[in-house]
Amino acid sequence: MLNTATLSLDQAPPISIPFRYFLTAPLFGLAAALMLLINGPDLFLTRWSPLTLGLTHMITLGMLAMVMCGALLQMLPVIAGSPVPGVVAVGTLCHILITLGTGLLIFAFLSGSVVGEAVALGMMGVGVIVFFVAVMIALWRVKHVSATIVAIRLAVVALLITLLFGVLLGSGILGSLGFGDIAALVDVHLGWGILGWIGLLLIGISYQVVPMFQVTPEYPPRLRRLLAPGLFVGLLIWTLLMLGAISGVVNGWVAEVAMFILICGFALYAGVTLRLQSQRKRRVPDITLLFWRTGMLFIPFCALIWIAGSVSPAIGNDPHYSLLLGVGLLLGVGVAVINGMLYKIVPFLSWFHLQNRQMRLMCMTVKVPNMKEFIPDKAARLQLYLFQAAMLLTLAATLFPAWFTHLAGLLFLASNALLMKNLLLSMQRYRQTNEALSAYAETTGASSAGAG
């Protein structure tokens, strides 16, 4: 059984706030799949093509950031006891701005519209800054600062740094300041986005959700205390070394050594997580565990790809190299883990909100579905297999685009369509039970606010 004794819903947002973020992510996944189907091998010619840039931001902003933002808005009051101020207004505004900004940014990449890019960056900038300020207020109000809170604080700062580099790159300001190596600057932008924002947030959240939902032992105390701050400081040092290398002040290999140390830190985290999963009390693997295990296995896989590209200039300069690394990080790690999170967080929130309302009403005549009943294992397992097949074919498409791109797009389309169906099914069952509780409240005259 889950230990919910330390969780609180007293100041949690309406469940519709995180759910709108969660439902938006598979929509962007469907759009990314359509890009694979329509544009085919053109997406894997070079990382710099407008199509590839559009697809990359569709996954990073439309899928990964969307789920992470929704999860944070719900998790802070429930797990940390610190609500985001004005969460309904903040959650609604940020969702609109980030969604529209992402869509407009992708349109700008594909059309070459300078005006569209400026408007998109403005919308994204306002959305991320509002989110940053609201979440940081909540984070600094936390009374008991755990390793999870420290990691989340650093991840949110990394999100702001990612935005800063993105805006500077999009506006051309860095070029006018003499930083002419755009490729290296894009690597810094990606480093903060993938390793900083997504990576640190994943680490912080996993300290809570892996032991809680996967019934594993706790992460080692020293790892929880030191890993996220060490990785954040490492990213800062790596960034300074990269800027120094661009300016000709520092040798490029020094920055690569710093990145190698960072990669070792993430590989250590993946190894510890896999070890904890092997020690779980519940021996039958569930869908969340399988998604997370996929992501954890891809971290060392991506580390080996990066090492190969750094050691061998022939590999590092091959256009397939960065595409393979990008697909491994974004799909193999990022999308795999957020799929796993959705299959546990959405049923858990549905059950937890309904159970709390049921107890307030003292209503035992309305049955609250258990977590397994919100999304059947069979449907979730089918989506896992579709996702894994799509991911492997997308990896193959980076090397042989003419052979595998369209099939990868078809399977990724099916995977996201089934994910959307499963989430909608969970939300429908939540709504039906909530309506039954409302009907009970009206019949008995009980006073209880709706669960959202």
TASULFEN-V825656 format. One record per backbone hydrogen bond with DSSP energy under -1.0 kcal/mol. NH is the residue of the N-H (numbers start at 1). CO is the residue of the C=O. Records with the same first field share a line. If there is no record, write none. Layout:
NH=CO  CO
This chain:
7=4
8=78
12=9
15=451
17=14
19=15
20=16
22=18
23=19
24=20
25=21
28=24
29=25
30=26
31=27
32=28
33=29
34=30
35=31
36=32
37=33
38=34
39=35
40=36
42=39
43=40
44=41
45=42
49=46
53=49
54=50
55=51
56=52
57=53
58=54
59=55
60=56
61=57
62=57
64=59
65=60
67=63
68=64
69=65
70=66
71=67
72=68
73=69
74=70
75=71
76=72
78=74
79=75
80=76
82=76
87=84
90=86
91=87
92=88
93=89
94=90
95=91
96=92
97=93
98=94
99=95
100=96
101=97
102=98
103=99
104=100
105=101
106=102
107=103
108=104
109=105
110=106
111=107
112=108
117=113
118=114
119=115
120=116
121=117
122=118
123=119
124=120
125=121
126=122
127=123
128=124
129=125
130=126
131=127
132=128
133=129
134=130
135=131
136=132
137=133
138=134
139=135
140=136
146=144
150=146
151=147
152=148
153=149
154=150
155=151
156=152
157=153
158=154
159=155
160=156
161=157
162=158
163=159
164=160
165=161
166=162
167=163
168=164
169=165
170=166
171=167
172=168
176=172
177=173
178=175
179=174
180=178
182=180
185=181
186=182
187=183
188=184
189=185
190=186
191=187
192=188
193=189
194=190
195=191
196=191
197=192
198=193
199=194
200=196
201=197
202=198
203=199
204=200
205=201
206=202
207=203
208=205
209=205
210=206
212=208
213=209
214=210
224=220
225=221
226=222
227=223
230=226
231=227
232=228
233=229
234=230
235=231
236=232
237=233
238=234
239=235
240=236
241=237
242=238
243=239
244=240
245=241
246=242
247=243
249=244
250=244
254=251
256=252
257=253
258=254
259=255
260=256
261=257
262=258
263=259
264=260
265=261
266=262
267=263
268=264
269=265
270=266
271=267
272=268
273=269
274=270
275=271
276=272
277=273
278=274
280=277
281=215
290=286
291=287
292=288
293=289
294=290
295=291
296=292
297=293
298=294
301=297
302=298
303=299
304=300
305=301
306=302
307=303
308=304
309=305
310=306
311=307
312=308
316=312
317=313
321=318
323=319
324=320
325=321
326=322
327=323
328=324
329=325
330=326
331=327
332=327
333=328
334=329
335=330
336=331
337=333
338=334
339=335
340=336
341=337
342=338
343=339
344=341
345=341
346=342
348=344
349=345
350=346
351=347
352=348
353=349
354=350
355=351
356=352
357=353
358=354
359=355
360=356
361=357
363=358
373=370
380=376
381=377
382=378
383=379
384=380
385=381
386=382
387=383
388=384
389=385
390=386
391=387
392=388
393=389
394=390
395=391
396=392
397=393
398=394
399=396
400=396
403=400
404=400
405=401
408=404
409=405
410=406
411=407
412=408
413=409
414=410
415=411
416=412
417=413
418=414
419=415
420=416
421=417
422=418
423=419
424=420
425=421
426=422
427=423
428=424
429=425
430=426
431=427
432=428
433=429
434=430
435=431
436=432
437=433
438=434
439=435
440=436
441=437
442=438
443=439
444=440
445=441
